[in-house]
């Protein structure tokens, strides 16, 4: 059945990738840019294209953002030199670090949200988890923060990072260290370790907890839980026979059951993991470049096709292996980025950001207000029966457990306890515990910061008649900082419009501050609803303290 589904997937994407000859873009070299903008400094990072904008790091400590049409949107000075790694969440928040080890979050409008000391600079791009958490990789450490900057856990290693950190199919991360060990960390910091027989140069995550390891000696190894595929180098077993690559791999990306791999000889191959064979190979732009030895390469693999990006240029292929186009870049300072709008963004050595319109096709992604919906969830939005047996019933036991969780949250030592503690907090907040315990449980959910709990908290807000509890639920969502589906904003708005039920001053004040917090974090289009809420709160007959706070929140958004 699984093989049948995988075959169907490939046939679907194969059909989606077939174009008539009129639609195939010929090989070419770029001459006239779609637009260009002076950066005012040397390019440090590849552009990060997302949320209808491109963000780029510039030497000297500045981050600059441009619209898809080339209009300067904002510029942010970090206060010092920065590492060349930027990651953006689906809300458009940029995460980067200064070389002194300070992690900084900047919203899509160019406003700083928070900064935290990590003890060292980023060694690779951060990874955004399914619920907005940030996995921040240092040279020999991984830290996990909530979207609002609360530390959940950290893992330190004796060896340094060897490969980029990638999100795996279960919402955790995978990476290799320079001792040739591959790590899988789940969202809560629990680790699995695999000892490899050689030096990994790329990792790919597949279903069934499988990790494809690509080695410099051109071989591949599949690690995982499936009995048919499990291959343990340390145990000496070799069950799965994967093809030997024609040349050493440089970069790889996968979609479904298929891995696209760029090789050091400038070729690209598509490997079917299920069929255990190479389906096709082709020549990238690297074959046309004068020199590409040991070049860095980024790859994309989506419904449009497979794309290879390097400082030398870029190439696009259909799923069935026909080259759509290639281009050579003569002046690139960093790897370019290819956007969902078919535009190639390249930062030049001349301190200019260039945008080239390559394709008319636009990537269609399923999403809510802010773009692609996460592939899954961590199950933190509802109590889990497996942890229910540990729920304590007496008031003293509940208070003691809440104090324990509070201490761990404040010290960044949540880690593997997060699922069980979240179940306890959800149960306490919605149960028959004393009001103060319910309020504290709600506050701690806000500090744990998973956006999966937003719906639960808004359910509490709508159902509860006690103003203190309603206010706590609103404040908790404000502390989480993200509301990607607009659930909280919609709930707040319905509670305020004519016929709404909220009249209590404390609840109104909590809504005011939460709406302001969500607007600052996420920006437009969520802020459109938020500003409407804040404008309603500036009007009579709302209490004077609420009207003043609403005006302050509006002013903070300018």
C-alpha positions in Angstrom: 0.0 0.0 0.0 2.8 2.4 0.9 4.6 1.7 -2.4 1.4 2.3 -4.3 0.9 5.7 -2.5 4.5 6.7 -3.2 4.1 5.8 -6.9 0.9 7.8 -7.1 2.7 10.8 -5.5 5.5 10.6 -8.1 3.1 10.3 -11.0 1.2 13.4 -9.7 4.2 15.5 -9.3 5.6 14.2 -12.6 2.4 15.3 -14.4 2.6 18.7 -12.6 6.1 19.2 -13.9 5.4 18.6 -17.6 5.2 21.7 -19.7 4.9 22.3 -23.4 8.0 23.5 -25.3 6.5 27.0 -25.4 6.5 27.0 -21.6 10.1 25.8 -21.2 12.5 28.6 -20.5 15.7 28.4 -22.5 19.1 28.4 -21.0 20.3 32.0 -20.7 22.5 34.4 -19.0 20.9 37.3 -17.1 21.3 40.8 -18.4 18.6 43.1 -17.3 17.4 42.8 -13.7 13.7 43.0 -12.7 14.8 45.6 -10.2 17.9 46.5 -8.2 18.6 48.3 -4.9 21.8 49.6 -3.3 22.4 47.9 0.0 25.0 50.3 1.4 27.3 47.5 2.5 28.8 44.2 1.6 26.4 41.2 1.5 26.8 38.7 4.3 23.9 36.2 3.7 21.8 34.8 1.0 18.5 36.7 0.7 15.7 35.1 2.6 12.5 35.3 0.5 9.2 34.9 2.3 6.0 36.8 3.2 6.2 38.8 -0.1 9.6 40.3 0.8 13.3 39.6 0.7 15.5 40.1 3.8 19.3 40.3 3.6 22.1 40.8 6.1 24.7 43.5 5.3 28.2 43.8 6.7 28.3 46.3 9.6 25.3 44.9 11.4 22.3 45.9 9.3 19.3 43.9 8.1 17.4 45.2 5.1 14.0 44.2 3.7 12.6 44.8 0.3 9.2 44.1 -1.2 8.7 41.7 -4.0 8.6 44.8 -6.3 11.9 46.2 -5.0 10.5 48.9 -2.7 12.7 49.3 0.4 10.5 48.3 3.4 12.8 48.7 6.4 16.3 48.7 7.7 17.3 47.5 11.1 20.7 48.1 12.8 21.6 45.3 15.3 24.2 47.3 17.2 27.2 45.2 16.1 28.5 42.7 13.7 26.2 39.8 12.8 26.6 36.2 11.7 25.6 35.4 8.1 22.5 33.4 9.1 18.9 34.6 8.9 15.7 32.5 9.3 12.2 33.7 9.0 9.0 32.2 10.5 5.7 31.9 8.7 4.7 35.3 10.3 7.7 36.9 8.6 9.7 37.3 11.9 13.5 37.2 11.2 15.8 35.4 13.6 19.6 36.2 13.5 22.5 36.6 15.9 25.3 39.1 16.5 28.8 37.7 16.6 28.8 38.2 20.3 26.2 35.5 20.7 23.0 37.6 21.0 20.0 36.1 19.3 17.6 38.8 17.9 14.0 38.6 16.7 12.8 41.3 14.3 9.2 41.3 13.1 8.1 41.7 9.5 7.9 45.5 9.9 11.5 45.8 11.0 10.7 46.2 14.8 12.8 44.4 17.3 10.8 42.0 19.4 13.4 40.6 21.8 17.0 39.6 22.1 18.6 36.8 24.2 22.2 35.9 25.0 23.1 32.4 23.8 26.7 32.2 24.8 28.0 32.1 21.2 26.9 33.1 17.6 24.8 31.0 15.3 26.8 28.4 13.4 24.0 27.7 10.9 20.5 28.9 10.1 18.0 28.4 12.9 15.0 26.1 12.2 11.4 27.0 13.0 9.3 24.2 14.6 5.7 23.4 13.9 4.4 25.6 16.8 6.7 28.5 16.2 9.6 27.4 18.5 13.1 28.2 17.3 15.9 25.7 17.2 19.1 27.8 17.3 22.3 26.0 16.5 25.7 27.1 17.9 29.0 25.5 17.1 28.6 22.8 19.8 25.2 23.5 21.3 21.5 23.6 20.3 19.1 25.9 22.1 15.3 25.9 21.8 13.3 29.1 22.4 9.6 29.9 22.2 8.5 32.4 19.5 8.4 35.0 22.2 12.0 34.3 23.3 11.6 32.0 26.4 14.3 29.3 26.6 12.8 25.8 26.7 15.9 23.7 26.7 19.5 23.5 25.5 21.8 20.6 24.6 25.6 20.9 24.6 27.9 18.5 22.7 31.6 17.7 22.8 32.0 18.0 19.1 31.2 20.7 16.5 28.3 20.9 14.0 29.2 19.3 10.7 26.0 19.6 8.6 23.2 22.2 8.6 20.3 21.6 11.0 17.1 20.5 9.3 13.6 20.0 10.4 12.6 16.3 10.3 9.3 14.7 9.5 8.3 14.6 13.1 8.9 18.2 13.9 12.2 17.8 15.5 15.7 18.4 14.0 18.5 16.3 12.5 22.2 17.2 12.1 25.6 15.6 12.2 28.6 16.4 14.3 32.3 16.2 13.3 32.7 12.9 15.1 30.5 11.4 12.4 27.5 10.9 14.7 24.1 11.8 13.4 21.6 13.2 15.9 17.9 13.4 15.9 16.4 15.7 18.6 12.7 15.7 19.1 10.9 19.0 19.9 11.5 18.5 23.6 15.2 17.9 23.4 15.2 14.0 23.6 18.1 12.7 21.5 18.7 9.7 19.3 22.3 9.1 18.1 23.6 7.1 15.2 27.3 6.3 14.6 28.1 6.6 10.9 30.7 4.6 9.1 32.0 7.6 7.3 31.8 11.4 7.1 28.3 12.7 6.4 28.0 15.7 4.0 24.2 15.9 3.9 21.1 14.5 5.7 17.5 14.1 4.6 14.5 13.2 6.6 11.9 10.7 5.3 8.7 9.2 6.8 8.9 6.4 9.4 11.7 8.2 11.3 14.1 7.5 8.5 17.2 9.6 7.8 19.1 9.3 4.6 22.8 10.0 5.1 24.9 11.0 2.1 28.7 10.4 2.4 31.6 12.0 0.8 32.6 8.6 -0.6 29.5 8.7 -2.8 27.6 6.0 -0.8 24.3 6.5 1.0 22.9 5.0 4.2 19.3 5.0 5.4 18.8 5.1 9.2 15.5 4.7 10.8 12.8 2.6 12.4 11.5 0.5 9.5 12.6 -3.1 9.7 12.9 -3.3 5.9 15.3 -0.3 5.7 17.1 -0.1 9.0 20.9 0.0 8.5 23.1 0.3 11.5 26.8 1.0 10.7 27.8 0.3 14.3 26.1 -3.1 14.2 27.6 -4.0 10.9 24.2 -4.9 9.3 23.6 -3.9 5.7 20.0 -4.6 4.5 19.1 -1.8 2.2 21.1 -1.6 -1.0 21.2 2.0 -2.2 22.9 3.1 -5.4 26.4 4.6 -5.4 26.3 8.2 -6.6 28.3 9.1 -9.8 30.2 11.7 -7.8 30.5 13.0 -4.3 27.4 14.9 -3.1 27.5 18.6 -2.3 23.8 19.3 -1.3 20.5 17.5 -1.2 16.8 18.1 -0.8 13.9 15.7 -0.7 10.1 15.7 -1.4 7.9 12.7 -0.8 10.0 9.6 -1.5 12.5 11.3 -3.8 15.9 12.9 -3.1 17.5 15.5 -5.5 21.2 15.6 -5.0 23.8 18.1 -6.5 27.2 16.5 -7.1 30.6 18.0 -7.0 31.1 17.5 -10.7 28.2 19.9 -11.4 25.5 17.3 -12.1 22.2 16.7 -10.4 20.6 13.3 -9.8 17.1 12.3 -8.6 17.0 9.2 -6.5 14.0 7.1 -5.7 14.5 5.8 -2.2 11.6 3.4 -2.5 12.8 2.0 -5.8 16.5 2.2 -4.7 17.7 3.7 -7.9 18.7 6.8 -9.7 15.9 8.0 -11.9 17.7 10.6 -13.9 20.7 12.9 -14.0 21.3 16.3 -15.6 23.8 19.2 -15.9 23.4 22.2 -13.7 24.7 25.7 -14.3 27.8 24.6 -12.4 28.9 22.6 -15.5 29.0 25.9 -17.4 30.8 27.9 -14.7 34.5 28.5 -15.0 35.2 27.2 -11.5 33.0 25.6 -8.9 35.4 23.6 -6.8 34.1 23.1 -3.2 31.3 25.6 -3.9 28.4 26.0 -1.5 25.0 25.0 -2.9 21.4 25.5 -1.8 18.5 23.5 -3.3 14.7 23.7 -3.5 12.3 21.0 -4.4 8.6 21.9 -4.7 5.7 21.3 -7.1 7.3 23.5 -9.7 10.4 21.4 -9.9 14.0 21.1 -8.5 16.3 24.2 -8.3 20.0 24.4 -7.7 21.5 27.7 -6.4 25.1 28.8 -5.9 27.2 31.9 -6.1 27.9 30.9 -9.7 24.3 31.0 -10.7 21.1 28.9 -10.7 19.3 26.1 -12.5 15.8 24.8 -12.7 14.6 21.3 -13.6 11.2 19.7 -14.1 10.4 16.7 -11.9 11.1 14.3 -14.8 14.6 15.7 -15.3 14.4 18.2 -18.2 16.3 21.4 -17.5 14.0 24.4 -17.6 16.7 27.0 -17.5 20.0 28.0 -16.1 21.8 31.3 -15.6 25.3 32.3 -14.6 26.0 35.1 -12.1 29.2 37.0 -12.5 29.1 39.2 -9.4 27.3 37.4 -6.6 28.6 37.8 -3.1 26.4 35.0 -1.7 24.1 32.3 -2.8 21.0 33.7 -4.4 17.4 32.9 -3.4 14.6 31.8 -5.6 11.2 33.0 -4.5 7.7 31.6 -4.7 7.0 34.3 -7.3 9.6 33.0 -9.7 12.1 35.8 -9.0 15.8 35.1 -8.4 17.3 37.4 -5.7 21.1 37.9 -5.7 23.3 40.1 -3.6 26.3 41.4 -5.6 29.9 42.2 -4.7 29.0 45.7 -5.8 26.7 46.1 -2.7 23.6 45.9 -4.8 20.6 43.5 -4.5 19.4 42.3 -7.9 16.1 40.7 -8.6 15.6 38.7 -11.9 12.3 37.5 -13.1 13.0 33.9 -14.2 9.6 32.2 -14.2 6.0 33.3 -14.5 4.8 30.3 -12.5 3.9 31.1 -8.9 4.2 28.4 -6.2 0.7 27.7 -4.8 0.9 26.8 -1.1 -1.8 25.8 1.3 -1.8 28.2 4.2 -3.7 30.4 6.6 -3.2 34.1 7.0 0.6 33.8 6.9 1.5 31.2 4.4 2.3 27.4 4.6 0.6 25.5 7.3 3.0 23.3 9.4 3.2 19.7 8.4 2.0 18.5 11.7 1.5 19.3 15.4 3.2 18.4 18.7 -0.1 17.6 20.3 0.2 20.4 22.9 -3.2 21.8 22.3 -5.1 19.2 24.3 -4.5 17.0 27.3 -3.0 13.6 26.5 -4.5 10.5 28.3 -1.1 9.0 28.8 -0.2 11.8 31.2 -3.6 12.0 32.9 -2.8 9.4 35.6 -0.2 11.7 37.0 -2.6 14.6 37.5 -2.7 15.5 41.2 -6.0 16.3 42.9 -5.4 18.0 46.2 -4.9 21.8 46.3 -1.5 21.5 48.0 -0.3 19.1 45.4 -1.5 21.2 42.5 0.2 24.3 44.0 3.4 22.4 44.5 3.4 21.1 40.9 2.7 24.6 39.6 5.6 26.0 41.6 7.9 23.3 40.2 6.8 24.1 36.6 7.3 27.8 37.2 10.8 27.3 38.4 11.7 25.2 35.4 10.1 27.6 32.9 11.9 30.6 34.4 15.3 28.8 34.3 14.9 27.4 30.8 14.8 23.8 31.9 11.5 22.5 30.5 12.8 20.0 28.0 11.3 16.5 28.0 8.8 17.5 30.6 6.9 19.8 28.3 4.2 17.3 27.1 3.3 16.0 30.6 3.5 19.5 32.1 1.3 21.0 29.4 -1.3 18.3 30.0 -1.3 19.1 33.7 -1.6 22.9 33.0 -4.4 22.3 30.4 -6.3 20.1 32.9 -5.8 22.5 35.8 -6.9 25.5 33.8 -10.1 23.9 32.6 -10.9 21.9 35.7 -12.2 22.5 39.3 -9.0 23.8 40.8 -9.1 27.0 42.9 -9.2 30.2 40.8 -5.6 31.3 41.7 -4.3 27.8 40.6 -6.2 28.1 37.3 -4.8 31.6 36.7 -1.3 30.4 37.3 -1.7 27.4 35.0 -3.0 29.7 32.3 0.0 32.1 32.8 2.5 29.2 32.5 0.9 28.1 29.3 1.6 31.6 27.9 5.2 31.3 29.0 5.6 27.8 27.5 4.6 29.7 24.3 3.2 27.0 22.0 0.8 28.5 19.5 -1.0 25.1 19.6 -2.5 26.2 22.9 -4.1 29.4 21.5 -7.3 27.7 20.5 -7.6 26.2 24.0 -6.9 29.5 25.7 -9.5 31.2 23.6 -12.0 28.5 24.6 -11.3 29.3 28.2 -11.7 33.0 27.4 -15.1 32.4 25.8 -16.5 29.9 28.3 -15.4 31.4 31.7 -17.5 34.0 33.4 -14.8 34.8 36.0 -13.1 38.1 34.9 -9.7 37.2 36.4 -9.6 33.9 34.4 -10.8 35.6 31.2 -8.1 38.3 31.6 -5.4 35.6 32.3 -6.3 33.7 29.1 -6.1 36.9 27.0 -2.8 37.9 28.5 -1.4 34.4 27.9 -2.1 34.6 24.2 -0.4 38.0 24.2 2.7 36.4 25.8 2.7 33.6 23.2 2.9 36.3 20.7 1.7 34.4 17.6 -1.8 33.9 16.4 -1.2 32.6 12.8 -4.8 31.6 12.2 -6.3 34.8 13.7 -8.3 32.8 16.3 -7.5 35.1 19.2 -8.1 38.3 17.2 -11.5 37.0 16.0 -12.5 36.0 19.5 -11.5 39.4 20.9 -13.3 41.2 18.2 -16.6 39.3 18.7 -16.4 40.0 22.4 -16.2 43.8 21.8 -18.6 44.5 18.9 -22.2 45.5 19.7 -23.7 42.6 21.5 -20.4 41.5 22.9 -20.2 40.3 26.5 -17.0 41.8 27.8 -17.5 44.8 30.1 -15.0 44.2 32.9 -12.2 46.7 33.1 -9.5 44.1 33.8 -10.6 41.9 30.9 -10.7 44.9 28.5 -7.2 45.9 29.6 -5.9 42.4 29.0 -7.5 42.3 25.5 -5.9 45.7 24.8 -2.4 44.6 25.7 -2.7 41.2 24.0 -4.0 42.7 20.8 -1.1 45.2 20.8 1.4 42.4 21.5 0.0 40.2 18.6 0.1 43.2 16.2 3.7 44.0 17.1 4.8 40.4 16.6 3.0 39.4 13.5 2.3 42.7 11.7 0.0 42.8 8.7 -2.4 41.3 7.8 -3.2 40.3 11.4 -2.6 43.8 12.6 -5.5 45.0 10.5 -7.9 43.2 12.8 -5.8 44.2 15.9 -6.0 47.9 15.0 -9.7 47.6 14.6 -9.9 46.1 18.1 -7.7 48.8 19.5 -9.8 51.5 17.9 -12.9 50.1 19.4 -11.2 50.2 22.8 -10.4 53.9 22.5 -14.1 54.7 22.4 -16.6 55.4 25.1 -18.0 53.9 27.3 -14.8 51.9 27.8 -13.0 52.8 31.1 -10.5 55.7 30.8 -7.5 53.4 31.7 -8.5 51.1 28.8 -8.8 53.9 26.4 -5.4 55.3 27.3 -3.8 51.9 27.0 -5.4 51.3 23.6 -4.0 54.7 22.4 -0.5 53.7 23.6 -0.7 50.3 21.8 -1.7 52.0 18.6 1.1 54.5 18.9 3.6 51.6 19.4 2.6 50.2 16.0 3.5 53.4 14.1 
